[in-house]
């Protein structure tokens, strides 16, 4: 799965230009046309990088940058785009929390080179799986639900990771037992798996009694549903 990048740009022509060059090079691109929308998309999509225009409607790019850094999301890379070209402007952008600063107008290939250079330094933080606001980071052992950290047990984390790696696939209780207890020296009952799933649902579902993420498939097992 490609890395997810958020492009925040109010000009639709420029936004499409940036999206196209990034998409053509294997990145997953999500978009926002103003500062408020940028916050909403950020919380839902958990991007690895934000390509952030500074002159935005509603909330400025500078304010968006400061807001992101306050979310304890320092692993997110930010490249600022601006027509402001003075040394003072560049220094101010970097001090606000940007990782890089690119002056408009720019060549699309130049932007791509900047994106690649920044991700070479920060790409290890992009190892994550994201489905509808739920984000799991296997190497960091973290789970976020719309940017709120969840506390999971070891088995809950393993269970969720397996589900998110295999979306829309029916998995049996035997499959899950083998994932959670590969070296068990005693029989693990089906109800043990059911208990883990019940507890996990309470943490990731809006209404655990009517689960939308982890669904029961009668007579077969469970399926992690992704639209």
N, C-alpha and C positions, 0 to 999 in steps of 0.2 A: 504494500500500500504506500502511495506517495505521501510526502509531507504536506500538511495543510497550511496554506498561506492565506492571510486575510488582507485584501486590498481595500483600503479606505480612500476613496477619491470621489468628489462630487461631480466632476466632469465625466459624463458617460463615455465620451470618445477616448479620453485618456485611460479611464478605468478598463474599457474593453481592450485597449492596446496592451496594457500591463497584463491583464488576465490572459490574453492570447499567447504572449511570449512565454509566460510561466507554464500555462497548461501544455503548450507544445513541448515543453522540456520535462514533463512528467510530474509536475506539482498539482495538487488538488487546490483549487482556488475558490475561496468564498469572498463575497463582496459586501461593501457597505457604502452608502452614498453620503452619510453625514455622521457626526460624532455620536449621536444617540444610538443610531443603528449599529455603529461599530461596537459599542458596549454589548448590545444584545447578541450580535453574532459571535463576539469573543467568548461570552459565557456559554453559548450553545455549542460552538465548534472547537474550542480549545486549540487554536492554531499554534504552529511552531514559530511563526513569524508574522509580524504586521508590517505591511508597506503602507506608510501613513502620510497622506497629504496634510499639510499644516493648515491651509486655508479651507476650513470646513464649515458648513451651516450648523447651527444649533450649539455644537460644542467644538471648540477648536482642536486641532491635532495636538497641540501642546498639552491641553487638558486631558485628552484621551491618553496620551503617553503617561502623564503623571498618575492617572487613575489606574492604568494597567499595573504600574510598578507598586501601587498600594495594595494590589490584590495578592501580594506574595507570589507573584508570577515572574520572578526575575529570570526564569529560564526561557521566557518568550523573547525572541529577538525583534527589534524594531528598527526599520530603516525609514527615516524621514525623507519626504520629498517636498521641496520648496523652491520658489523663485527667489527667495532671500539668499543671497550669495556671499554676504560679508563674513569675515572671519568671526565677528561677534555673534552672528546668527548661528553659525555652525557650532561654535563653542556652547552657546546656550542650549541648542538642541541636544547635544551630547550630555550636557549636565542634567538635562531634564530626564534622561534615561534612555536615549537612543543609542543603538550600537553602531549606526552608520548614518550618514547624511549625504543625500544626493541632490544636486541643484538642477532645477528645470531650466530649459528643456534638456532632455537626456536621450541618448540612443538606447533603444530597448535592449540591445545586447550588452550595453554598459550596465544597465540595471540587473540583468541576469548574472553578470559577473560579480556584482556586489552581493546579490542574494547567495550565490554559491560560496563566496568568500566568507560571509558571516556564518552560514550554516556549517562550514567546515569546522568552525570553532564551537558552535553550539548544537550541532546536529544530534549529539547523544541524548539531548533532552527531548527529541522528537519521537522517540520510540514509545508510541502510545496507540491505543485503539479507542475510537470515539464513536458512539452511537447516540444520537439525540440527547446531547448534554451529559451523557455518562462517559467518563474518560478513565481508562485504566492505564497505568504506567508500570509495565512489568519490571523493568530494571530498578525503578525507585520504590516499588512496592506501595504505590499510592493509587487511590481511587477518588475521583472528584465527580460530584453531581452538580452541574451548573456552577462549577468553581467552588463548591463547598466540599471540604475534605470529609470522607467517610472513614469510620473506623471499622475494619473488618477483621475477623479472625483469619488465621492461616488457611483453614479449609474454605471459608467463604471467599477469600481472595482467589484461591486456586479454582474454585467452582466458577466464579464470575469470569476469570480469565479464559477458562476453557469454553464457556458459553460464547464469549465475545469473539473468540477466535473461530467459532463455528456457528455463525448466525444463520437462522432459518433452516437449521438442520435438526431433525429429531435425534436426540441422544437417549439411550436407555439408562436405567439406573445402574446396570452392570458397567456401562461405559464410565459413568461418573465414579463408581466405586473404584475402578481401576486407576482413574486419575488421582483420586484423593488418598487411596490406601493401597498403593501398588505392592507393598511388602507386608501386608497385614497377615499376621499369623493366626488369626481367628476370623470367623465369618462376620462380615459386616452386613447388617440387615438393611433392607430397602428403606425402612423407616428412619434409619440414620441419615441417609441422603435426603429424605423428605424433610427432616428436621432442619438440616443445613439450609435447604432451599427456602423453607418457611421464614427462617431468620434473615436470610439474604433479601428476600422480597420486602420485608419490613424496612430495609435500609435503602432500597433502590426504586421501589414502586410508589407511585402517588397514592394508590389505594391497593394495599396488599391483598384484599379480599377479591379484587378484580384485576389481577396482574396483566400488564400489557407487554412487559419485557420477557419475563420467564413464564411461559405458558405450559400448562399440563396437557399432554397428548394422551388421552385415555387408552390404556392397554399397551402403551408403547414407552412413554417416558416424558421427556420435556423438550421444549424448543424455545430458543432465545430469538424472539421476534424482532426483526429490523425491517422497516418499510423501504 
